Amino acid sequence: MPDALAVIPARWASTRFPGKVLAPLGGRPLFLWVADAARASGAFRSVIVATDDDRVAEVAREAGLPAVLTSPGLPSGTDRVAAVARERDEAIVLGLQADEPFVEPGDLAALVETLAGAEDVALATLARPIGSLEEYLDPDVVKVVLDEGGRALLFSRAPIPWPREDGGIAFPPRSLPDPPPLAHVGIYAWRREALLSFAGLAPSRLERTEKLEQLRALEAGWAIRVLPAHGEPLGVDTPRDLARAEAHLAARREDDPGATTERTIDR
C-alpha cells in the first residue's frame, strides 16, 4: 500500500448549505459516500475525517472512521487537511471533499500513483469534460485550461477558453469550444511538505478575486498536474445539488437493480 493518507474535511458550517455533510443521500450521510470511495480505492494507509463539529465526528466514528476535531476558525478545507497532516507522517496526503459522493475510487488511486511515481509532481487534481452550455456559463462550475503536458494553466469561474466565432465575440456563445472545456473536480493530492508550505502562504490576488484557492499555487509558480476524472463526478454545494444527486442515484439504481447502497469495501 502507498504511503498515503486521505483526509475528508467535513465542515458543518457550510455557507450555502449548513450541515450538508450529514445531509442524507440514499439514506446515508453525504460524507460517508466519499469515505467509501477512499477505502475502496485501496490507496491509503488511513482515511480520517477532519471536522469542526461533534455531530459529524460521532457519525464518522460510528462508521469506523477516525475523526479529528479541528478549529472552526480554519479558513478552508485545505487548511483543515493540513492541520491533520502536521500530526502525521504519510508522504502523500489527499484532501477529499465531503461533497463529491460519486467520485471513482480508481481516480483517487491514480492521483496517489501519479505523486508516488513522479518526484517532481507536488500537487495533482482532477477534471472532467463540460457537456452543456448551461454548465459552461455557470460560475459555480470551476473551469480549468491545461497545457499539452496536462498541467493547469488557469482555473476560473468564468467560461474558459472563450470561443471567438466568425471573427467576432458572441455572448453568450452559440456552442461549446472544441475540444470541450474542462470542469475542475476539487480533489487534491499533495506531497506532505508541499501541503504544509501551501497552508503557510497568504491568499493571492487572483485567489481573493475568484475565491479559488488553487490559484494561490499557480500564482506562486507551482505546477499542478491534472488527471481525467472518470465515472460521474457530481459535487453537492446546495440543496438543489443534493436533489440532483438523489435523482442521479435513483436513476443509477434503476439501470442496475442489483446495485447496493454502499460500495463494496473490505473493512
N, C-alpha and C positions, 0 to 999 in steps of 0.2 A: 504494500500500500504506500502511495506517495506520502511525503512528509508535509501533509496539508491539513488545514483547519477550515471548516465552514462556520461562519458566524451569521446568524439571522438577526439583524436589527429590527426589533418589533416594538416600535414606539406606540404607546397608547394615544397620545395627544396629537394625532394627525390633524393638520389644519382643515383639510377639506372633508375628512371622514373620521371623526374621533372614534376610537375603539375598533377601527376596521380590521385590525389583526385578529380580533376574536369574532368578527362577523362570520356567520355560518355560510359555507359553500358546500352544497351536497350534504348538509347536516354536520359538517366538521369545521372547526375554526380555520380561517383562511391560512394562517401561517403554518399549520400542520401539513398542508399540501406541499408547501415549499420544503419543509423538513423531510418529508417522504422522498422528494426528488434527490436531495443531498445524500440521504442514507442509501437510496437505491443506486446511486452512481458508483459506489464503492471507492470513491476517490479521496475520502477524508478519514483522518485518524479520529477526529471528533467533530460533532455538529453541536453548536452551542447557540442558545437563544440569548440575545442581549436586549434587555427591556428596561423601561423606566417604571414599570407597574407590577405590583404583586399579583394582580389577577392573571396577567399574561404568564408570569413566572410559574404560578401554580398549575395552569393548564399545561405548560411545557413539561414540568416535572411529572405530572400525571401521565403524560405520553412517553415518558422515559427519556426526555431530553434535558441535559444540563441547562440551567438558566442562570444568568448573571444579571444582577441589578446594576444598572449604570445611571449616571446622573441625568435627571430630566432636563438639565441645562445644556446638554451637549447639542451643538447646532445642526448635526446631520447624522444620517445613518452611518456614513464612513467614519465619523468621529466615534460612534458607538462601537463599530468594528475594531477600530484602533485601540480603544480602551481595553477590550478583551485581549487583543493581540499582545499588548505590552506585558501581560502576565503569562504569556505562553511562549513556546519556543519553536513552533512549526515554521518551516522556511517559507511556505506558501499559505496565504490567507485569502479565502474567498468571502466577499461580502455579498450575501444573497438576500435581496429584498424580500420582505414577508408578503408582498403583494403581487408575486409572479407565480400563481398557483399551477400553471401549465408548463413551466419550464421543463425541458427534457433532461433527465439525468445524464445522458450522453454528452450534452453540451457542457455541463459542469465538469465532467471528466476531461473533456477536450481543453477547457481553459487551464486546468491543472497541468495536463500533459504539455501544453504549449510552454508554460513557465518552467516546468521541470526539464524540458528538452532544449531550451534556448536561454543561456545565462544572460544574454543581452536584453531580454524582454523583462521589464519590471512590472508591467501592467497590461492586462488583457481584458477584453469585454466582448459583448455580442451585438449583432444587428440582424435585422430581417428585412426583406423587401416590403415596400409600401404598396398596397393593392388598390387604392382608390384616391380620387382627387380630394374627397372629404377628409381622409386621413392625412394626406399630404399637406393640406392647408390648416390642419388642427394644431394650434400652438401647444397643446398638451402632449402631442406626439413629437418627441425629440428626434430630429434628423441628424444623420452623420454622413460625411463625404470622405471617401478613402483614396489613398494613393494606390499605385499599381502593386505595391507590396503588402496591401492590407492594413496599412497604418492610417489612423484617423488624421484627416487634415483639418476638419472643423465639425463641431456639434452646434446645432442651433434649433430654436423653436420655430424659426422661420422656414419656409419651404425652400430647401436647397438640395441639389442645384436648381436654379431657376431657368426654365426653358425660354430661349429667345426665339420667337416664332415669326416667320415671314418678314424678317428684317426689322421687327419691332418687338415691343414688350407688351404682352397681353395680360390683363388682370381681370378676373382670375384666369389662369392658363386653361386652354381647351383640353389638354391631355397631360398625362404624366410624362416626365422626361424619359428618355430611353438611353441607357438602361434604367430600370425602375429605381427610384430613390430608396434610401435605406432608413429604417427606423431603429433607433438605439434601444437595446434591451438593457436596463440598468442593473447589470450584474457585473462585478469586478473581481478579477483575480489579481492579487498583489504579491510581490515579494515582500516579506515582512518588513525589511528595512525601508523599502520604498513607501509602504503604507504609513509607517511612523513618521517618515520625513514629510510626506504629503500633509499629514494631520498637523504638522508644525508650521506649514506655510499659511500666510494670510490669504483671505479670499482675493482673487484677482479682479481686474477691471471688467473683463467680459463675463466672468462668473457672477459678479454683482448685477450686471445688466440683464443677463438671461436667466439667472438663478439656476445655473448648471455647474455643479462643482467640478465636472471633468474638464471644463475649460481652464481651471486652475493648473492642471497638469500640462495642458497644451501650451499655455502662456509661459510656463516655467521651462519649456523646451523639452518636455518628456515625450517619448514615443509611446503611443497606445496601440497595441495590436488588436484588431477587430476580427472576430471569427463569425461565421454564419450561424445563426440560430435555426435550429430545426424544430419540427413539431409546430405548435400553435401558441407561441408566447402571447399572453393577454394580461397586461398589467391592470390592477384594480386600484384606482385612485379616488373614486367617488361611488356613492350608492348606485348610480346608473351603471358604472362599470361592473359592479358586483352583479347586478341584474343580467348584464350581458354575459358574464362568466357563468352564471347559473343556467342561462339558456344554452350556452355552448356546451356545458357539461351534460345537460339533458339530451341535447342532440347527439352527443358522442355516445351516450348510453343507448340511445335508440338504434344507432348504427351498429353497436356491439352489445346486445342484451346480456351477454355473459360477463361484461366488464364489472369488476368490483369497484367499490367506492374508493379504496385506497390502492396505491401502487403496491406491488409485491415487494416486500422488504425482508431481508434477513436480519431480524432483530437479535 
